[in-house]
């Protein structure tokens, strides 16, 4: 969770590396004017929203409101329903498309997420999924209920996860999901090498 300016800058840098984006030089900023990078803009807004939401004071509340308005507009345009304070540093949203995440869910560092993914509570329950670090969520992956997913896990395309998977270094796939094979997550999330 972002609690200070140093945390905010660290999260931004981890997200930038996870997305494979160049540092924000003048040339990159000019290129962004001509051909905007909407996903990177969204992720920067997400981190800015988290920073102001977790700050205190009247100025912080005003900034939170202003950033939230812009964040909400961008979320609707891109099809992302991602609340603040859910993802750890190193988030990589790979493509545009519908992504729905419950506000009670928690996802660790270095998550790579594709469109069509849902991480939510089951039948309106208060418990939501808790996902570890270095997790790959393929297109269409669904995780529902009070489940725990271990770190270093890949969830396959269109998998439906309704139970916990405590084993690390596994690939989960199918409907309902089951362990398919052991994997090295660094072959999928390449910036971890």
HUURQUI-V37027 format. One record per residue. N is the residue number from 0. SS is DSSP state (A for helix, B for strand, O for the rest). PHI is phi in whole degrees, 0 to 359 (* if undefined). NEAR is the number of other C-alpha atoms within 12 Angstrom. Layout:
BEGIN
[[N SS PHI NEAR] [N SS PHI NEAR]]
END
This chain:
BEGIN
[[0 O * 29] [1 O 280 27] [2 O 240 21] [3 O 213 19] [4 A 297 18] [5 A 297 13] [6 A 299 22] [7 A 303 31] [8 A 294 21] [9 A 294 24] [10 A 299 35] [11 A 301 34] [12 A 294 27] [13 A 297 29] [14 A 295 37] [15 A 299 30] [16 A 294 26] [17 A 297 33] [18 A 279 32] [19 O 75 22] [20 O 269 25] [21 O 286 19] [22 O 301 17] [23 O 282 19] [24 O 274 11] [25 A 299 11] [26 A 298 12] [27 A 294 16] [28 A 295 17] [29 A 293 13] [30 A 298 14] [31 A 293 19] [32 A 291 13] [33 A 283 11] [34 O 229 12] [35 O 299 14] [36 O 258 26] [37 A 295 25] [38 A 292 34] [39 A 294 32] [40 A 299 28] [41 A 298 39] [42 A 296 39] [43 A 295 35] [44 A 297 34] [45 A 302 42] [46 A 291 43] [47 A 294 36] [48 A 299 35] [49 A 298 39] [50 A 300 32] [51 A 287 32] [52 A 295 31] [53 O 270 23] [54 O 270 23] [55 O 237 16] [56 O 111 12] [57 A 295 12] [58 A 295 13] [59 A 296 20] [60 A 296 19] [61 A 295 17] [62 A 296 24] [63 A 301 28] [64 A 297 19] [65 A 296 19] [66 A 291 27] [67 A 298 27] [68 A 300 17] [69 A 294 21] [70 A 298 33] [71 A 298 24] [72 A 299 18] [73 A 294 25] [74 A 301 29] [75 A 295 19] [76 A 295 17] [77 A 270 26] [78 O 86 26] [79 B 259 34] [80 B 244 30] [81 O 237 38] [82 O 283 30] [83 O 290 36] [84 O 64 31] [85 O 254 33] [86 B 263 41] [87 O 282 36] [88 O 293 36] [89 O 90 37] [90 O 293 42] [91 B 228 41] [92 B 271 40] [93 O 278 32] [94 O 219 24] [95 O 291 26] [96 O 138 24] [97 O 295 26] [98 B 225 32] [99 B 238 30] [100 B 228 35] [101 O 288 34] [102 O 292 23] [103 O 269 27] [104 O 290 35] [105 B 226 34] [106 B 234 41] [107 O 286 31] [108 O 286 31] [109 O 59 38] [110 O 267 41] [111 B 245 44] [112 B 234 44] [113 O 252 34] [114 O 294 30] [115 O 83 29] [116 B 272 38] [117 B 231 38] [118 B 232 45] [119 B 213 37] [120 O 283 27] [121 O 253 23] [122 O 56 12] [123 O 74 13] [124 O 293 15] [125 O 281 16] [126 O 276 21] [127 O 231 31] [128 O 300 36] [129 B 241 35] [130 B 248 42] [131 O 284 33] [132 O 278 31] [133 O 53 40] [134 B 242 46] [135 B 254 48] [136 B 247 45] [137 O 288 35] [138 O 305 28] [139 O 82 28] [140 O 293 37] [141 B 234 39] [142 B 232 46] [143 B 231 36] [144 O 92 30] [145 O 276 28] [146 O 241 28] [147 B 238 30] [148 B 246 42] [149 O 291 30] [150 O 294 30] [151 O 57 35] [152 B 237 42] [153 B 245 45] [154 B 251 49] [155 O 289 33] [156 O 300 27] [157 O 61 24] [158 O 290 31] [159 B 241 32] [160 B 259 40] [161 O 236 30] [162 O 221 26] [163 O 285 28] [164 B 229 31] [165 O 279 21] [166 O 278 22] [167 O 276 27] [168 O 58 29] [169 B 231 30] [170 B 252 35] [171 B 246 40] [172 B 203 31] [173 O 104 22] [174 O 230 21] [175 O 288 21] [176 O 294 27] [177 B 211 26] [178 B 289 29] [179 B 265 21] [180 B 194 18] [181 B 283 19] [182 O 219 23] [183 O 254 22] [184 A 300 30] [185 A 293 21] [186 A 283 19] [187 O 257 28] [188 O 262 32] [189 A 291 20] [190 A 289 23] [191 A 280 24] [192 O 290 12]]
END
